Amino acid sequence: MKSIGIGLLPVFERARIKPVGKAAGLGAKRALLSLKERAEADAGAQKIEYIELAKHPDFQKEFIEGMAFP
């Protein structure tokens, strides 16, 4: 996996990675065709919390350090 090779993701057992293909398209199709699936998606969306990272005191330092790929 190239993202592990450049340091974007930590090294872990590759056997745990399973490609899921067109997951976003499948989710959109399910939400359009099923009221139950749409309600579950809406419930999940309500749990999302917006966090303004730029206001976090250590964000700039952590961000810059994270940009240094191996």
LINFENNOR-V922769 format. One record per pair of residues at least 12 apart in sequence whose ideal C-beta (glycine too) atoms are under 7 Angstrom apart, sorted by the first residue. I is the first residue (numbers start at 0). J is the second residue. Records with the same first field share a line. If there is no record, write none. Layout:
BEGIN
I = J + J
END
This chain:
BEGIN
0 = 13 + 16
5 = 68
6 = 68 + 69
END
